[in-house]
Amino acid sequence: MTPTLTTLLLLGLSVGPRTRAQAGTLPAPSLWAEPGSVVPWGSTVTIWCQGILEAHEFHLDKDGHPVPWDRQKPLEPGNKAKFSIRYVTEQYAGRYHCSCQSPTGSSEGSDPLELVVTGFHAKPTLSALPNPMVTSGGKVTLQCTSWTGFHRFVLMREGEPRPAWTLDSQRPTSGQFQALFPVGPVTPSARWTFRCHGYFNNTPQLWSYPSDPLELLVSGVSRKPSLLTQQSPVVTPGQRLTLQCRSHVGYDRFALYKEAAHDLPQHLSRQPQAGPSGADFPLGPVNSSHGGRYTCYGGHNLSSEWSAPSDPLDILVTGQLPSTPSLSVQPGPMVASGENVTLLCQSWSFVDTFLLSKEGAADPPLRLRSKYRAGHYQAKFSMNPVTSAQGGTYRCYGSYSTSPHLLSHPSDPLELQVSGSSGEPGPPATDPSSTAGPNRYLYVLIGAAGAFVLLLCLLVVLLVRRRRQGKGRKPGAADPEPQDRGLQDRCRRARRTARGGGGAGPAGRGGWRPPRNDLCPGCRM
């Protein structure tokens, strides 16, 4: 072999590996960011690049920059480097790559890292359709909306560093820009908390502020709790209101959810108390935002699954409409049990629904659609037939079907008094040996005393009448003269006629006399 060929072969053997290394044949390093690649403006972020052990320098490159963005020596044990950003601003947003340098050459570039900076636009709104309560295995649609004309929306799930979904925005007839993200099937094995952002296509790494978090509550089939309030469900502005979630199942935590609310359901731990487990949710002082339909759930600390929902409870806030209806009753406020009664609620102002509420009743108010008659809106609430249990104080309200939980001012109270009818059976007889026996004997004694007093009064009246009759005129005494002058003359003539026989004859000796009424009716002869 000639010296020249030998020299070329040696050069080839020595230059070949170096040329391949310079071309990037070393394995590509890994690139990631902590705490994540989506960071708020003004926060701190650390970018890590990890390569081969022989690396003596790491380069961080950013798209759009011809020279390395930063260079760092490796940390011990020598296979990764740390790039710190102490205060994130918009200039740090972008796409990054890293590579490592070794004695044999440079590595290939890493996969890209998209560093997103949030907080450059107003936050959108995230809600669940139809609501954030989802049964295990069910699906739900999350709606991200904004009045800002974002080109795209991003949905982030808590605990995941990368976006869960990115969708183009749409503009429906409502006027807001939105994106609809299908989610599911959901399971109780993990938490399902989401936020969303919006951004423009020309600045894809500058996002809006995040929406408020939305948590999906995965409900199961365990026994539902009860939701109640110690007050009436009809409340006035400024009033203190507390909703109570109770269950005989020993749940460790409770959640209160308001239908169609954008806020997260309220969470409370079990509160120590005697009897059923439960939690109290204070909502006062009341304003219009508290009107709505509520449900509550129970859960155990060792499971992310919640119980079946409680029966719904409607909270109605009065004084939210300017009108004040009137309430009247037919046939009147005092009726007998068994009669037909109608409560009439009327308003001069338009309302499409009337509600009738009984003071102290736990049941929800009765609702009727209004009808327009004789110049005003009205509804008739019938009690046919009325019972004694329906007696009480009533008020009525008006509302709109578009906001059924916001009511007008109340009508003046109307008290309905229901007395027992004669056809109703009386109370059952009480055995003398029962605890009511002494009362029964007392009633008997009082009745006997009353009868004795009544009998005594009758005897006194009879004695008085007899005494008056016994006080007749003495023999020969003249009768009282009638007041009528003509009658007086007839009486005198009748007396003279009766005495006309003188002392002789039978008449004069007390014999026959004409009957009293023959000559002078009403005169004694």
Buried (B, 14 or more C-beta within 10 A) or exposed (E): EEEEEEEEEEEEEEEEEEEEBEEBBBEBBBBBBEEBBBBBBEBEBEBBBBBBEBBEBBBBBBEEEEEBBBEBEBEEEBBBBBBEBEEBEEEBBBBBBBBBBBEBBBBBBBEBBBBBBBBBBEBBBBBBEEBBBBBBEBEBEBBBBBEBEBBBBBBBBBEEEEBBBBBEBEEEEEEBBBBBBEBEEBBBEEEBBBBBBBBBEEBBBBBBBBBBBBBBBBBBEBEBBBBBBEBBBBBBEEBEBEBBBBBEEEBEBBBBBBBEBEEBBBBBEBEEEEEBBBBBBEBEEBEEEBBBBBBBBBBBEEEBBBBBBBEBBBBBBBBBBEBBBBBBBEEEBEBBBBBEBBBBBBBEEEBBBBBBBBEEBEEBBBBBEBEEEEEBBBBEBEBEBBEBEBBBEBBBBBBBEEBBBBBBBBBEEBEBEBEEEEEEEEEEEEEEEEEEEEEBEEEEEEEEEEEEEEEEEEEEEEEEEEEEEEEEEEEEEEEEEBEEEEBEEBBEEBBEBBEEBEEEEEBEEEEEBEEBEEBBEEBEB
